[in-house]
Amino acid sequence: MNTTKKLAEDRIKLENEKALASVKLASQRRLIYFSLIGIILTILFSVFIYRSYVKQQRANKLLKETQQQLIEIEKMAAIGMVASRMAHEILNPLNFINNFSEISEELMDEITPSLKNEARENGRVISDNLKKIKEHGQKAATIVKQIESHSQKGTTHEFFDTEKIV
């Protein structure tokens, strides 16, 4: 009887160990499944974050490039505005210089023949000086008009390019 009792106890013990092993196995499987799900979710989340990061980097780069272009455009617009205003402000006095030198030259041409020899020579010198004033005034007016033309076309920066200045 002892052996049957012992066999029965061993059988119960074995069944308990199998049941315990089965519970441990089920518990380990759940732990493995949850771990795999966690790893997969972490990988998916990481991929999503990485893609968002890459998109954000591209957007930031594009924004910086656009901002730089806008700054350059604003600089060129400011140069054009300054050039246009300067041209306008310089043309007004130049027009007076040119007009008055031309009128004075015509007056001197009328007066000179009626003057005596020495005064006639001085009149010619004055007339020549007025022609030079008119000539250089017209050159300056041409330069200012070119600046004004460039500023209206939006190419003033090319006109003022320091590498082209001799």
C-alpha atoms as one frame of an Amber mdcrd trajectory, in Angstrom:
protein
   0.000   0.000   0.000   2.817   2.162   0.601   3.878   2.016  -2.991   0.387
   2.750  -4.307   0.124   5.633  -1.947   3.511   6.798  -3.034   2.566   6.355
  -6.698  -0.637   8.290  -6.142   1.277  11.090  -4.429   3.839  11.109  -7.218
   1.061  11.216  -9.810  -0.637  14.141  -8.014   2.712  15.853  -7.666   3.396
  15.305 -11.367  -0.033  16.645 -12.327   0.517  19.672 -10.089   3.918  20.271
 -11.688   2.355  19.927 -15.182  -0.412  22.351 -14.234   2.140  24.762 -12.756
   4.361  24.404 -15.847   1.314  25.012 -18.074   0.432  28.170 -16.112   4.067
  29.338 -16.264   4.179  28.619 -20.002   0.957  30.563 -20.616   2.304  33.419
 -18.509   5.595  33.420 -20.415   3.759  33.349 -23.762   1.652  36.381 -22.714
   4.800  38.163 -21.619   6.490  37.366 -24.957   3.408  38.491 -26.947   3.119
  41.771 -25.010   6.857  42.329 -25.403   6.641  41.738 -29.166   3.647  44.038
 -29.447   5.532  46.664 -27.436   8.610  46.313 -29.655   6.517  46.531 -32.835
   4.651  49.593 -31.536   7.952  51.195 -30.540   9.385  50.545 -34.012   6.267
  51.938 -35.718   6.283  54.995 -33.457   9.997  55.514 -34.133   9.428  55.313
 -37.902   6.580  57.832 -37.624   8.725  60.215 -35.564  11.663  59.859 -37.977
   9.478  60.622 -40.999   8.021  63.635 -39.228  11.526  64.788 -38.334  12.716
  64.468 -41.948   9.675  66.384 -43.219  10.267  69.100 -40.619  13.944  69.377
 -41.612  12.976  69.770 -45.282  10.366  72.367 -44.407  12.879  74.276 -42.260
  15.463  74.224 -45.056  12.919  75.467 -47.578  11.792  78.168 -45.160  15.379
  79.361 -44.621  16.008  79.462 -48.365  12.784  81.384 -48.927  13.637  83.812
 -46.130  17.098  84.374 -47.625  15.567  85.043 -51.036  13.087  87.461 -49.479
  15.906  89.299 -47.711  17.821  89.591 -50.992  14.715  90.842 -52.794  14.118
  93.411 -50.054  17.736  94.576 -50.295  17.469  94.955 -54.058  14.167  96.795
 -53.716  15.748  99.161 -51.194  18.724  99.790 -53.498  16.318 100.442 -56.372
  14.247 102.823 -54.257  17.323 104.736 -53.087  18.703 104.908 -56.626  15.394
 106.113 -57.996  15.049 108.822 -55.351  18.672 109.885 -55.768  18.264 110.047
 -59.534  15.158 112.182 -59.207  16.771 114.518 -56.690  19.944 114.885 -58.773
  18.112 115.380 -62.080  16.268 118.462 -60.872  19.409 120.554 -60.178  21.102
 119.137 -63.275  18.195 120.299 -65.421  18.558 123.798 -63.978  22.326 123.768
 -64.613  21.854 122.559 -68.181  19.022 124.973 -68.966  20.704 128.012 -67.449
  24.060 127.209 -69.069  22.325 126.900 -72.438  20.439 130.174 -71.974  23.582
 131.924 -70.745  25.546 130.556 -73.709  22.929 131.916 -76.128  22.978 135.303
 -74.368  26.769 135.428 -74.524  26.658 134.560 -78.236  24.300 137.525 -78.757
  26.298 139.954 -76.594  29.841 138.999 -77.681  29.780 140.574 -81.185  28.822
 143.993 -79.744  31.693 143.976 -77.228  35.162 145.503 -77.660  38.144 143.259
 -78.475  39.218 142.351 -74.928  35.643 141.964 -73.698  34.796 139.963 -76.818
  37.594 137.505 -76.025  36.349 137.203 -72.413  32.843 136.622 -73.775  34.121
 133.752 -75.933  35.899 132.206 -72.933  32.728 132.501 -70.882  30.756 131.003
 -73.775  33.221 128.086 -74.034  33.008 127.531 -70.278  29.218 127.479 -70.493
  29.445 124.882 -73.295  31.674 122.704 -71.074  29.275 123.122 -68.133  26.390
 122.121 -70.402  28.337 119.154 -71.838  29.315 117.750 -68.436  25.867 118.461
 -67.044  24.378 116.418 -69.887  26.838 113.577 -69.200  25.841 113.598 -65.534
  22.156 113.672 -66.506  22.708 110.663 -68.803  24.342 108.702 -65.970  21.521
 109.598 -63.582  18.917 108.590 -66.182  20.687 105.231 -66.612  20.551 104.701
 -62.849  16.885 105.641 -62.875  16.246 103.241 -65.773  18.017 100.408 -63.938
  16.053 101.086 -60.769  12.768 100.931 -62.679  13.789  97.630 -64.284  14.917
  96.265 -60.919  18.528  95.815 -62.031  20.075  98.611 -59.984  22.288  96.155
 -58.125  23.915  95.260 -61.446  24.626  98.935 -62.112  26.220  99.333 -58.684
  28.083  96.020 -58.789  31.421  96.823 -57.117  33.364  94.398 -59.293  32.426
  96.388 -62.408  33.518  99.716 -60.939  36.962 100.652 -62.220
